[in-house]
Amino acid sequence: MSGVVTETADALAELQQALSTLPRQRTQALPALHLVDHQYGYLNHEALESVAHWLHVPRAELFAVATSYTEFRWSPLAEDARRVCNGLSCQIAGGDAAVSGEPHECMFFCAAAADGAVTVSGSGRLEASIGIDIWNAARAEVPGGMHRLTSVRTTATASRSSWRGWAAASALMPAEIVDVVEAAGLRGRGGAYFPVHLKWRGAIDAADRNGQPLLVINAEEGEPGIFKDRVLMERDPQRLLEGIRIACRAIGADHAFLYINGMADRSAAAMASAIQAATNAGLLDGLTVEIRRGAGGYVCGEESVILESIEGRRAVPRLKPPFPTERGLWGRPTVINNVETLANLPDIFEHGVDWFREVGLPDAPGAKLLSLSGGFRHRGWIEVPLGTPVSDILQLAEPLEALAGVAIGGPSGGFLSANHFDTPIAPGSLDGHGAVLGAGGIIGIPQSFGIVRALNVWARYNANESCGKCTPCREGSGRMADALAEGQWADVEALIPLIASGSLCGLGQMAPNPISSARHQFGGSVA
């Protein structure tokens, strides 16, 4: 996140000049904080005073917003300092080797973790310091050529001739576009797998009461072990833009917010360039696509947190109902779709419903992008039909050594043991006890690392990443991680129902999932 530290007499003047390009509105709070971070390399207090004055936001409220994000620093990072990724994939790669430096939660270079944890020097931004393109890492090819989203289209340029899906969709009435998506059976690809047409119709139905709908694209992807949305944005950004155009026509939106992870600089740059090219080509006439950057925190992937962040408020979840499709951004109906979800739309309209349903499951058609990391020879991304057994995926990924199991679904998911590798990937619960496909991250857990150690990593991560708004998650997740580390299983099991039923949002509610899943999959061996 941090830029090069700039401590000069002119730094504040330069910041004020940059602030003058932002509207004087609270919704610009996070963009303004990014300006401070870029200018100083940390959140300088004097600079924050200028931001509060410019945005007409009370200083206490601005500081509250800033402290709700995990990636901002409050003091300079020395030039010779190193940040060491503490993510599960990096811990697996590092084994028992101790690496000196400032511990940092997952830096989202999970596929780059091979011979040790990812480390970043104090100078320069994160992505510029990694000398590897993880999208071009050696990757397993699926027999039969499953290349729908993972193949860059040869005509993927900003031109009317290349936007063939949009050409087909634009010839239809908005209601007909929704009907096509319903017939295709497209489900969201962000983890919940909610039918897309139902979400769209919810916002359309609320428009008469609450105003014109808005579209928010969830590109936060702040889940350890997940990087598939970055593949799409960096390799084929026009595909995503075309999907955004189709979705906005369907729901009647003229403004879309693309919310990109604060560490994903290359993704943001690719999308900014694509938006400019599409605008110049006249493909976005009447539609504004605005990029907003996150600033860290696992909870920022929760849909209502994104809304709070865009509005310039603390990164904490909202009470539901009302749901975003009823009252979202500024009280207007708001559809929140994942990057991979929208990237499917151009092909559905170009090739047709029957083509889309050729692969996958009857109630969950299509293919799924997966992120592979941990103890595999082939780390990176892969695309397989929904319904593919995990064992087939692992054969393609090639474990480096015998696996104790796999972590699937991230810190809100669970585990599969070797005895359950024949489980097919599908929406919802995979084993009835916590393991879920989620956004599609699969981390190989070598026997030399062990499930118990992986379980402790997830429990501590969930505790550290609690936003702190609700007591069951704020207090319970930390106590659960401590009890787990100490082997106090009676305390762990007493806390699980309290956290799962009492937490405000899905992240807290699902924090016990890895524990429940491990107990089911591995029995007494995890105790």
C-alpha positions in Angstrom: 0.0 0.0 0.0 2.6 2.5 1.0 4.3 4.8 -1.4 7.8 6.2 -1.1 8.0 8.4 2.0 8.0 12.1 1.1 8.9 14.4 4.0 9.6 17.8 2.5 8.3 21.3 3.2 6.4 21.1 -0.1 4.7 17.8 0.7 1.6 19.3 2.3 1.2 21.8 -0.5 1.5 19.0 -3.1 -1.2 17.0 -1.2 -3.5 20.0 -1.1 -3.1 20.4 -4.8 -4.0 16.8 -5.3 -7.0 17.1 -3.0 -8.3 20.0 -5.1 -9.1 17.5 -7.9 -11.5 15.6 -5.6 -15.1 16.8 -5.1 -15.6 18.1 -1.6 -17.9 15.2 -0.5 -17.7 12.6 2.2 -17.8 9.9 -0.5 -14.2 10.9 -1.4 -12.8 10.0 2.1 -11.1 6.8 1.0 -9.7 8.3 -2.3 -8.3 11.2 -0.2 -6.7 8.8 2.3 -5.0 7.0 -0.6 -3.6 10.4 -1.7 -2.1 10.9 1.7 -0.7 7.4 1.8 0.8 7.8 -1.7 2.3 11.2 -0.8 3.8 10.3 2.6 4.0 6.5 2.6 1.8 6.6 5.7 -1.1 8.5 7.2 0.5 11.7 8.3 -1.7 13.4 11.0 -1.2 17.0 9.7 -2.1 15.8 6.2 -5.3 14.2 7.6 -6.2 17.6 9.1 -6.1 19.0 5.6 -8.3 16.1 4.3 -10.9 16.6 7.0 -11.0 20.3 6.2 -11.3 19.7 2.4 -14.1 17.1 2.7 -16.0 18.9 5.4 -15.8 15.8 7.6 -15.2 16.1 11.3 -11.6 15.0 12.2 -12.7 12.4 14.6 -14.9 10.8 12.0 -12.2 10.8 9.4 -9.8 9.2 11.8 -12.4 6.6 12.6 -12.7 5.8 8.8 -8.9 5.6 8.4 -8.4 3.2 11.4 -11.0 0.8 10.0 -8.7 -0.2 7.2 -5.8 -2.6 7.8 -3.4 -1.5 5.0 -2.8 2.1 6.1 0.3 2.7 8.2 0.5 5.4 10.9 4.2 5.8 10.9 6.9 5.6 8.2 8.3 2.2 7.2 12.1 2.3 7.1 13.7 2.0 3.8 15.7 -1.1 4.8 12.7 -2.7 6.6 10.9 -5.8 5.2 7.3 -6.9 5.4 6.8 -10.7 5.6 3.6 -12.2 4.4 2.0 -14.3 7.1 -0.6 -15.9 4.8 -1.2 -19.6 4.8 0.3 -20.3 1.4 3.5 -18.4 2.4 3.7 -20.2 5.7 3.5 -23.5 3.8 6.2 -22.3 1.4 8.4 -21.1 4.2 8.0 -24.3 6.3 9.7 -23.8 9.7 12.2 -21.2 8.4 12.1 -18.0 10.4 12.1 -14.8 8.3 12.9 -11.5 9.9 10.7 -8.6 9.2 7.3 -7.0 10.1 4.6 -9.7 9.9 1.8 -8.8 7.4 -1.5 -10.5 6.8 -1.9 -12.1 3.4 -0.4 -10.0 0.6 -2.3 -12.0 -2.1 0.7 -13.3 -4.0 -0.3 -16.8 -2.9 0.8 -18.4 -6.2 4.2 -16.7 -6.0 5.0 -18.4 -2.7 7.3 -21.3 -3.7 10.6 -21.4 -1.8 9.6 -19.2 1.1 7.3 -16.5 2.2 6.8 -13.4 0.0 8.8 -10.5 1.5 8.7 -6.9 0.4 11.2 -4.2 1.1 10.3 -0.9 2.7 10.8 1.1 -0.5 8.4 1.1 -3.4 4.9 -0.3 -3.7 4.1 -4.0 -3.1 3.5 -5.3 -6.6 6.5 -3.5 -8.1 8.7 -5.5 -5.8 7.5 -9.0 -6.9 9.5 -10.2 -9.8 7.1 -12.8 -11.0 3.9 -12.8 -13.1 1.8 -15.3 -11.3 -0.7 -15.4 -14.1 2.0 -16.9 -16.4 3.1 -19.4 -13.8 3.2 -23.0 -14.9 -0.4 -24.1 -14.8 -2.2 -27.4 -15.5 -4.2 -27.6 -18.7 -7.6 -29.2 -18.4 -8.1 -32.1 -20.8 -10.6 -31.2 -23.5 -9.7 -27.6 -23.5 -11.7 -25.8 -20.8 -10.9 -22.3 -21.9 -13.9 -20.0 -21.5 -12.8 -17.2 -19.2 -9.1 -18.1 -19.1 -8.5 -17.6 -22.8 -7.9 -14.0 -23.9 -10.1 -13.3 -26.9 -8.1 -12.5 -30.0 -10.5 -9.6 -30.7 -10.7 -8.4 -27.1 -10.3 -4.7 -28.0 -12.5 -1.7 -27.3 -14.5 -1.7 -30.5 -18.1 -2.5 -31.4 -17.0 -5.4 -33.5 -15.2 -7.1 -30.6 -18.1 -6.5 -28.1 -20.2 -9.1 -29.7 -22.0 -10.1 -26.5 -23.0 -6.5 -26.0 -24.2 -6.2 -29.6 -26.5 -9.2 -29.0 -27.7 -7.9 -25.6 -28.2 -4.3 -26.8 -30.8 -5.6 -29.3 -32.9 -6.9 -26.5 -35.2 -5.0 -24.0 -33.8 -4.9 -20.5 -36.4 -7.5 -19.2 -35.4 -9.8 -22.0 -31.7 -9.6 -21.0 -32.8 -10.7 -17.5 -34.8 -13.6 -19.0 -31.7 -14.8 -20.9 -29.6 -14.7 -17.7 -32.3 -16.7 -15.9 -32.5 -19.3 -18.7 -28.7 -19.6 -18.5 -28.9 -20.3 -14.8 -25.9 -18.1 -14.0 -25.1 -17.9 -10.3 -22.8 -15.4 -8.7 -19.2 -16.5 -8.6 -18.1 -14.5 -5.5 -18.9 -17.3 -3.0 -22.6 -17.1 -2.2 -23.7 -18.4 -5.7 -27.0 -16.4 -5.5 -28.9 -16.6 -8.8 -28.0 -13.4 -10.8 -31.5 -12.8 -12.2 -33.1 -12.7 -8.8 -30.7 -10.1 -7.6 -31.2 -8.0 -10.7 -35.0 -8.3 -10.5 -34.9 -7.2 -6.8 -33.2 -3.9 -7.7 -35.5 -3.4 -10.7 -38.6 -3.9 -8.6 -37.3 -1.4 -6.0 -36.6 1.3 -8.5 -40.0 2.8 -8.4 -39.7 3.3 -4.6 -36.1 4.2 -4.1 -34.7 5.5 -7.3 -32.6 4.5 -10.3 -30.4 1.4 -9.5 -26.7 1.4 -9.3 -24.2 -1.4 -10.0 -21.2 -2.2 -7.8 -18.6 -4.6 -9.0 -16.9 -6.5 -6.1 -13.2 -6.7 -7.1 -12.0 -6.5 -3.5 -10.9 -10.2 -3.5 -9.3 -9.9 -0.1 -9.5 -13.6 0.7 -6.2 -15.4 1.2 -5.6 -17.9 -1.5 -7.8 -16.1 -4.1 -6.5 -14.2 -7.1 -8.8 -15.3 -10.0 -10.5 -11.9 -10.4 -7.1 -10.3 -10.9 -6.5 -12.8 -13.8 -9.7 -11.5 -15.5 -9.0 -7.8 -14.9 -5.4 -8.0 -16.1 -5.7 -10.4 -19.0 -9.0 -9.3 -20.5 -10.3 -6.1 -19.0 -12.6 -5.4 -21.9 -14.5 -8.6 -21.1 -15.4 -7.3 -17.7 -16.4 -3.9 -19.1 -18.6 -5.6 -21.6 -20.3 -7.5 -18.8 -20.7 -4.3 -16.8 -22.4 -2.7 -19.8 -24.8 -5.6 -20.2 -25.7 -5.7 -16.5 -26.3 -1.9 -16.4 -28.6 -2.1 -19.3 -30.5 -4.9 -17.7 -31.1 -3.1 -14.4 -31.4 0.4 -15.8 -28.2 1.8 -14.2 -26.1 4.6 -15.6 -23.4 4.5 -12.9 -21.2 1.6 -11.8 -18.5 1.5 -9.1 -15.6 -0.9 -9.6 -14.3 -1.6 -6.1 -10.7 -3.0 -6.5 -8.4 -4.3 -3.8 -5.9 -1.6 -2.6 -3.0 -3.9 -3.3 -4.1 -4.8 -6.8 -2.3 -1.9 -8.6 -1.9 -3.8 -11.9 -5.6 -4.7 -12.0 -6.6 -1.1 -11.3 -4.2 0.2 -14.0 -5.5 -2.3 -16.6 -9.1 -1.4 -15.8 -8.4 2.3 -15.9 -6.8 1.9 -19.3 -9.7 -0.2 -20.6 -12.3 2.2 -19.4 -10.6 5.1 -21.2 -10.3 3.0 -24.4 -14.0 2.0 -24.2 -15.0 5.6 -23.6 -13.0 6.8 -26.6 -14.7 4.1 -28.7 -18.1 5.3 -27.7 -19.0 2.0 -26.0 -19.8 3.5 -22.6 -22.1 6.3 -23.8 -24.5 7.2 -21.0 -22.6 5.0 -18.5 -20.0 6.0 -16.0 -17.7 3.4 -14.6 -15.8 4.7 -11.6 -12.9 2.9 -10.0 -12.7 2.9 -6.2 -9.8 1.3 -4.3 -10.1 -0.6 -1.0 -7.5 -0.4 1.7 -7.3 -3.8 3.3 -9.4 -5.8 5.7 -11.0 -9.2 5.0 -14.3 -7.7 5.9 -14.1 -5.4 2.9 -15.2 -8.3 0.7 -18.6 -8.3 2.5 -21.1 -6.5 0.2 -22.5 -4.0 2.7 -19.0 -3.0 3.9 -18.2 -2.0 0.3 -21.2 0.3 0.3 -20.1 1.9 3.6 -16.6 2.3 2.1 -17.8 4.0 -1.1 -20.0 6.3 0.9 -16.9 7.4 3.0 -17.8 5.7 6.2 -16.1 3.1 8.4 -15.4 -0.3 6.9 -18.0 -2.2 8.9 -21.1 -4.2 7.8 -24.6 -2.8 7.8 -27.6 -4.4 9.5 -29.9 -6.3 7.1 -32.6 -6.0 6.0 -32.9 -3.8 4.1 -30.7 -5.6 1.6 -28.7 -3.7 -1.0 -31.0 -4.5 -3.8 -33.7 -2.6 -1.9 -31.7 0.2 -0.3 -28.0 0.2 -1.1 -25.7 3.2 -1.9 -27.3 6.4 -0.7 -30.6 4.5 -0.2 -30.8 3.6 -3.9 -31.3 0.0 -5.2 -27.8 -1.5 -5.7 -26.8 -4.7 -7.4 -23.4 -6.0 -6.2 -21.9 -8.6 -8.6 -18.5 -10.2 -8.5 -15.9 -9.8 -11.4 -16.1 -13.4 -12.5 -19.9 -13.3 -12.5 -20.0 -10.3 -14.9 -17.2 -11.8 -17.1 -19.5 -14.6 -18.0 -22.2 -12.3 -19.5 -20.5 -11.5 -22.9 -20.1 -15.2 -23.8 -23.7 -16.1 -22.7 -25.1 -13.5 -25.1 -22.6 -14.2 -27.9 -22.8 -18.0 -27.8 -26.2 -18.6 -26.3 -27.8 -20.2 -23.3 -27.4 -23.8 -24.5 -23.7 -23.3 -25.0 -23.3 -22.0 -21.5 -25.2 -24.9 -20.0 -23.1 -27.5 -21.9 -20.8 -27.8 -18.9 -21.4 -27.7 -15.2 -24.3 -28.9 -13.1 -28.0 -28.7 -13.9 -28.7 -26.2 -11.1 -25.3 -24.5 -11.4 -24.2 -24.5 -15.0 -20.9 -23.2 -16.4 -17.3 -23.3 -15.5 -15.5 -22.0 -12.4 -12.2 -20.2 -12.0 -10.0 -21.7 -9.2 -6.9 -20.3 -7.5 -4.3 -23.0 -6.7 -1.6 -22.3 -4.1 0.3 -24.1 -1.3 1.9 -27.5 -1.8 1.4 -27.8 -5.6 3.8 -27.9 -8.5 1.4 -25.9 -10.6 0.3 -22.9 -8.7 -1.8 -20.3 -10.4 -5.3 -20.4 -11.9 -7.3 -23.0 -13.6 -10.8 -23.2 -15.1 -13.0 -26.3 -14.7 -16.7 -27.1 -15.0 -18.7 -26.9 -11.8 -19.2 -30.5 -10.6 -15.5 -31.5 -11.3 -14.2 -33.7 -8.5 -11.5 -32.2 -6.3 -9.3 -35.2 -7.0 -9.2 -34.3 -10.8 -8.1 -30.8 -9.9 -5.4 -32.0 -7.6 -4.1 -34.4 -10.3 -3.7 -31.4 -12.6 -2.1 -29.3 -9.9 0.4 -32.0 -9.0 1.1 -32.0 -5.2 4.8 -31.6 -4.3 4.4 -34.2 -1.5 1.6 -36.2 0.1 -1.2 -33.9 1.2 -2.7 -34.0 4.6 -5.7 -32.4 3.0 -6.7 -29.2 1.2 -8.1 -25.9 2.5 -11.0 -24.9 0.4 -13.1 -21.7 0.6 -10.5 -19.6 2.5 -10.7 -18.6 6.2 -14.5 -18.8 6.0 -14.4 -22.3 4.4 -13.0 -25.6 5.6 -10.9 -28.6 4.7 -11.2 -31.8 2.8 -9.2 -34.9 3.8 -7.6 -37.3 1.3 -10.6 -39.6 1.9 -12.9 -36.9 0.5 -11.0 -35.7 -2.5 -13.7 -37.3 -4.7 -16.0 -34.5 -3.6 -17.3 -32.4 -6.6 -17.0 -28.7 -6.5 -20.4 -27.1 -6.3 -22.2 -24.1 -4.7 -23.0 -24.3 -1.0 -21.7 -26.8 1.5 -19.4 -29.5 0.3 -19.5 -31.7 3.3 -22.3 -30.4 5.5 -19.8 -29.4 8.2 -18.1 -26.1 7.1 -16.2 -26.9 3.9 -17.5 -24.7 1.0 -16.3 -23.8 -2.4 -16.5 -20.1 -1.7 -14.8 -17.9 -4.3 -12.7 -20.8 -5.5 -9.4 -21.0 -3.5 -7.8 -24.4 -3.0 -4.6 -24.5 -0.9 -2.7 -27.8 -0.7 -1.7 -28.7 2.9 1.4 -31.0 2.9 1.6 -33.6 5.6 4.8 -32.0 6.7 2.8 -28.8 7.5 -0.2 -30.5 8.9 -3.9 -29.6 9.3 -3.6 -28.5 12.9 -1.1 -25.8 12.0 -3.3 -24.7 9.1 -6.3 -24.6 11.3 -4.5 -22.3 13.8 -3.5 -20.0 10.9 -7.1 -19.6 9.8 -8.4 -19.1 13.3 -5.8 -16.4 14.1 -6.4 -14.7 10.7 -10.2 -14.5 11.4 -9.5 -13.0 14.9 -7.0 -10.4 13.5 -9.4 -9.4 10.7 -12.5 -8.9 12.7 -13.8 -5.4 12.1 -14.8 -5.1 15.7 -18.3 -3.9 15.2 -20.1 -6.8 16.9 -19.1 -8.4 20.2 -19.5 -12.1 19.3 -16.9 -11.8 16.5 -14.7 -9.2 18.1 -14.3 -11.0 21.4 -15.2 -14.5 20.5 -12.9 -15.0 17.5 -9.8 -14.0 19.5 -10.8 -16.2 22.4 -11.5 -19.1 20.0 -8.1 -18.7 18.4 -6.4 -18.7 21.8 -8.3 -21.7 23.0 -7.5 -23.6 19.9 -3.8 -22.8 20.2 -3.8 -24.0 23.8 -5.8 -27.2 22.9 -8.8 -26.1 25.0 -11.4 -27.9 22.9 -14.2 -27.5 25.4 -13.8 -23.7 25.2 -13.6 -23.9 21.4 -16.8 -25.8 21.1 -18.6 -23.6 23.5 -17.7 -20.5 21.5 -18.6 -21.9 18.1 -22.4 -21.5 18.3 -22.1 -18.1 20.0 -20.0 -16.7 17.2 -21.9 -18.4 14.4 -25.3 -17.3 15.5 -24.5 -14.0 17.1 -22.2 -12.3 14.6 -23.5 -9.5 12.5 -22.2 -10.5 9.0 -21.3 -13.6 7.2 -17.6 -13.3 7.9 -18.1 -13.6 11.7 -20.9 -16.2 11.2 -18.6 -18.4 9.2 -15.4 -17.9 11.2 -15.9 -21.3 13.1 -16.3 -23.1 9.8 -12.7 -24.3 9.5 -12.8 -25.8 13.0 -16.1 -27.6 12.4 -14.9 -28.8 9.1 -11.6 -30.1 10.5 -13.3 -32.0 13.3 -15.6 -33.6 10.8 -12.9 -34.4 8.2 -10.1 -35.5 10.5 -11.8 -36.5 13.7 -9.7 -36.7 16.9 -6.5 -36.2 15.0 -6.9 -32.4 15.1 -7.5 -32.3 18.9 
